[in-house]
Amino acid sequence: MDKTHPTRQRRGIALLVTLVTITIIAVMMGTLLGALDSVQKDSRNTAALLQANTYYADIAQWLKAFKEKEQLFRTLYQSPIPLMSEDGAFSIAIACKPVLAGVNINWLGMEHDTKKYPQYATAQKLFDAIAVEYALKDPAMLLEMLLEEIGVGSKFVEKERSRLSQKRGIASFQHFKSILSRYQMQVDDPGAGGVPWDRFFAFVPEAEVIDSDHISAELVSLLFEVDMAIAKEEWQVGDGALAQFASTYGLEYDTQIFSKHFIEYAQCEVGFEYAQERYRFSFVDREGEVKHFEFLGRQ
């Protein structure tokens, strides 16, 4: 009868122990290397954040000192502006977009405010037009969800309305998209995601006017009942854009809602290079006040 040789058995056990040990070491090394890489990335991100803060402070001072603000922002709205030091040691690019180039979505909650009824009527007309143009499955539900977030939905009792409308509201496009996601999950309306909502609405609770010089062709089409193809071909943003377009096509609009003057209210993003990688941060310039710095990380 065959018998396992003790020496061979010990060698087998030793080999198994060696393989297990090597495996454990390999896993540990992989974990340590991964942790080291994470630490290095965190270190770079922290350093890039500090650099972004420095750029932000410099840009804020530059913007506050700049005299021709209207010309500057009209240029920034068209294309980014690159800035570079004389020695070429650093370069950044600033791009901005107008914050109020749309109908304030929070106006949908002003139906019972007699002073702001024109704003409500404008927002409701636009919402209804979007529902038809993009064939929303259940616009009534979406509207109710928006109103509840604004603070005037049917689930809120009457006595709470004034208090809630002061504290609530849809304050950003990201905020709006979270509501839209909930609506899509409940209704199974994938088409709602294809609506270019940010080309129709602004998401600033306190906004009382629309930057008429920089609204989109899509907004012009739905709000003034102009054929979309004509609007996209003929509409040109710029100084006095809406007044000129209205004159050409015989349109009427409320000058109390559509601003006749330049509005200094811009959302800006700055791209810069650090450690051979590109990073971004954003801020808001409102009537000479630069604020709301946000580090957006690597591109």
C-alpha positions in Angstrom: 0.0 0.0 0.0 1.3 3.5 -1.0 2.2 5.8 1.8 2.7 9.6 1.5 6.3 10.4 2.2 6.5 12.8 5.3 9.1 15.0 3.6 7.0 15.4 0.5 4.0 16.2 2.6 5.9 18.9 4.5 7.1 20.4 1.2 3.6 20.5 0.0 2.4 22.3 3.1 5.4 24.7 3.0 4.5 25.5 -0.7 0.9 26.1 0.2 1.9 28.4 3.0 4.3 30.3 0.7 1.6 30.8 -1.9 -0.9 32.0 0.6 1.7 34.4 2.1 2.5 35.7 -1.4 -1.2 36.2 -2.1 -1.7 38.1 1.1 1.4 40.3 0.5 0.2 41.0 -3.1 -3.3 42.0 -1.8 -1.7 44.2 0.9 0.6 45.8 -1.6 -2.3 46.5 -3.9 -4.2 48.1 -1.1 -1.3 50.2 0.0 -0.5 51.3 -3.5 -4.2 52.2 -4.0 -4.3 54.1 -0.7 -1.0 55.9 -1.7 -2.5 56.8 -5.1 -5.6 58.1 -3.3 -3.5 60.1 -0.9 -1.5 61.6 -3.8 -4.7 62.5 -5.6 -6.3 64.0 -2.5 -3.1 66.0 -2.0 -3.2 67.3 -5.6 -6.9 68.1 -5.2 -6.2 70.0 -2.0 -3.4 71.9 -3.6 -5.5 72.6 -6.7 -8.3 73.9 -4.4 -5.9 76.3 -2.7 -4.7 77.5 -6.2 -8.4 77.9 -7.3 -9.0 80.1 -4.2 -6.1 82.3 -5.1 -7.3 82.7 -8.7 -10.8 83.4 -7.4 -9.6 86.2 -5.1 -7.6 87.7 -8.0 -10.5 87.5 -10.5 -12.9 89.0 -7.9 -10.6 92.0 -7.5 -10.2 92.3 -11.3 -13.9 92.2 -11.9 -14.7 94.7 -9.3 -12.2 97.1 -10.8 -13.3 96.6 -14.4 -15.2 99.6 -15.7 -16.8 98.3 -18.9 -18.8 95.5 -17.2 -21.5 95.4 -19.9 -19.1 95.0 -22.7 -17.1 92.4 -20.8 -20.0 90.2 -20.0 -21.5 90.5 -23.4 -18.2 89.2 -24.7 -17.9 86.4 -22.1 -21.5 85.3 -23.0 -20.3 84.7 -26.5 -17.0 82.8 -25.9 -14.5 82.2 -23.1 -11.7 84.7 -22.5 -8.2 83.3 -21.9 -5.9 85.1 -19.5 -2.2 84.4 -19.3 0.6 85.9 -17.2 3.4 87.8 -19.0 5.9 85.1 -18.3 3.5 82.3 -19.4 3.8 80.7 -15.9 0.0 80.3 -15.7 -3.1 80.6 -17.9 -6.8 80.4 -17.2 -10.0 80.7 -19.2 -13.2 82.4 -18.0 -16.6 81.5 -19.4 -19.9 83.1 -18.3 -23.6 82.8 -19.0 -26.4 85.0 -18.0 -28.4 83.8 -14.9 -31.7 85.4 -15.8 -32.0 84.5 -19.5 -35.2 82.6 -18.8 -38.5 82.7 -17.1 -38.2 82.3 -13.3 -39.7 78.9 -12.7 -40.8 80.1 -9.2 -43.3 82.5 -10.9 -45.5 79.4 -11.3 -46.4 79.8 -7.6 -47.6 83.4 -7.9 -51.1 82.8 -9.2 -52.7 84.4 -6.1 -50.3 87.3 -5.9 -52.2 90.1 -7.7 -49.1 92.3 -8.0 -47.1 89.4 -9.6 -49.9 87.9 -11.7 -48.2 88.9 -15.0 -45.1 86.9 -14.0 -47.3 84.0 -13.1 -49.2 84.2 -16.4 -45.9 84.2 -18.4 -44.5 81.2 -16.5 -47.8 79.2 -16.8 -48.0 80.0 -20.5 -44.5 78.7 -21.1 -45.1 75.6 -19.0 -48.2 74.7 -20.9 -46.4 75.3 -24.2 -43.6 73.0 -23.2 -46.1 70.3 -22.2 -47.6 70.4 -25.7 -44.4 70.8 -27.6 -42.6 67.9 -25.9 -45.7 65.8 -25.2 -45.3 65.4 -21.5 -47.3 62.5 -20.1 -48.6 64.1 -16.9 -47.8 67.8 -16.8 -50.4 68.3 -14.1 -48.4 66.0 -11.7 -45.1 67.7 -12.6 -46.6 71.1 -12.0 -47.9 70.0 -8.6 -44.5 68.7 -7.7 -42.9 72.0 -8.7 -45.5 74.0 -6.7 -45.0 71.9 -3.6 -41.3 72.6 -3.8 -41.9 76.3 -4.4 -44.1 76.2 -1.4 -47.7 76.7 -2.7 -48.8 73.2 -3.6 -52.2 71.9 -2.7 -50.8 69.9 0.3 -49.9 73.1 2.1 -52.7 74.7 4.1 -53.6 78.3 3.3 -52.1 79.9 6.4 -48.7 78.4 5.7 -48.4 79.7 2.2 -46.9 83.1 2.8 -44.4 81.8 5.3 -43.3 78.8 3.1 -43.1 80.9 -0.1 -40.5 83.1 1.6 -38.3 80.2 2.7 -38.9 77.7 -0.1 -38.3 77.8 -3.8 -36.4 76.1 -6.6 -32.9 77.7 -6.3 -30.8 76.0 -8.9 -31.0 73.8 -12.0 -29.6 70.9 -10.0 -32.5 71.4 -7.6 -35.0 71.3 -10.5 -33.4 68.2 -12.0 -33.9 66.3 -8.7 -37.6 67.1 -8.9 -37.7 66.1 -12.5 -36.1 62.8 -11.7 -38.7 62.0 -9.1 -41.4 62.9 -11.6 -39.9 60.6 -14.3 -39.7 57.7 -11.9 -43.3 58.1 -10.9 -44.8 58.7 -14.3 -42.3 56.9 -16.5 -42.0 59.9 -18.8 -38.5 59.7 -20.5 -39.5 62.5 -22.8 -39.3 65.0 -20.0 -35.6 64.4 -19.8 -35.3 65.6 -23.4 -36.7 69.0 -22.7 -33.9 71.7 -22.7 -35.3 73.1 -19.4 -32.4 75.4 -18.8 -33.1 77.2 -22.1 -36.6 78.0 -21.0 -36.4 78.7 -17.3 -34.2 80.5 -14.8 -33.8 79.1 -11.3 -33.5 82.1 -9.0 -36.3 82.5 -6.5 -35.8 86.3 -6.1 -35.7 87.1 -9.8 -38.3 89.6 -10.9 -37.3 90.2 -14.5 -36.0 88.3 -17.6 -32.7 89.2 -19.3 -34.4 89.8 -22.7 -31.1 90.3 -24.5 -29.9 86.8 -23.9 -32.9 84.5 -24.0 -32.8 81.4 -26.2 -34.4 80.9 -29.6 -36.4 78.0 -28.0 -37.9 80.4 -25.4 -38.7 83.0 -28.1 -40.5 80.3 -30.1 -42.7 78.9 -27.4 -43.4 82.1 -25.5 -44.3 84.3 -28.5 -45.7 81.5 -30.7 -43.1 81.8 -33.4 -42.2 78.9 -35.6 -39.2 77.1 -34.1 -37.3 77.0 -37.3 -37.7 80.7 -37.9 -36.8 81.6 -34.3 -33.6 79.5 -34.5 -32.6 81.1 -37.8 -33.5 84.7 -37.1 -33.0 85.2 -33.3 -29.7 86.8 -32.4 -28.8 87.6 -28.8 -27.4 91.0 -28.1 -28.2 94.6 -27.1 -31.9 95.3 -27.7 -32.4 91.8 -29.2 -36.0 91.3 -28.1 -37.1 94.8 -29.0 -35.7 94.4 -32.5 -37.1 90.9 -33.0 -40.6 92.0 -31.7 -40.5 95.0 -34.1 -39.7 92.8 -37.0 -42.4 90.2 -36.3 -45.0 92.4 -34.7 -44.8 90.9 -31.3 -45.9 92.4 -28.0 -44.3 91.8 -24.6 -44.4 93.2 -21.1 -41.5 95.6 -20.5 -42.0 95.3 -16.8 -41.1 91.6 -17.1 -38.5 91.7 -19.9 -35.7 94.0 -18.9 -34.8 96.8 -21.3 -31.4 97.2 -19.8 -28.3 95.1 -19.3 -28.4 92.9 -16.2 -25.2 92.2 -14.4 -25.9 88.7 -13.1 -23.6 86.0 -14.4 -22.7 82.5 -13.6 -19.0 82.0 -14.4 -16.6 79.0 -14.7 -12.8 79.2 -14.7 -10.6 76.5 -16.1 -6.9 76.3 -15.1 -4.0 73.9 -15.2 -2.3 72.5 -12.1 0.2 69.6 -11.9 -0.5 68.9 -15.6 -4.2 68.4 -15.0 -7.1 70.7 -15.7 -9.4 71.9 -12.9 -12.5 74.1 -12.7 -14.2 76.4 -10.2 -17.3 78.6 -10.5 -18.7 81.8 -9.0 -21.5 84.3 -9.4 -21.1 88.0 -10.3 -24.2 90.0 -9.3 -24.1 93.7 -9.7 -20.4 93.9 -8.8 -20.6 91.4 -6.0 -18.5 88.3 -6.7 -19.6 85.3 -4.5 -20.7 81.7 -4.3 -17.2 80.2 -5.0 -17.5 76.4 -5.8 -14.5 74.2 -6.6 -15.6 71.7 -9.3 -12.5 69.5 -9.3 -10.7 68.0 -12.3 -12.2 68.3 -15.8 
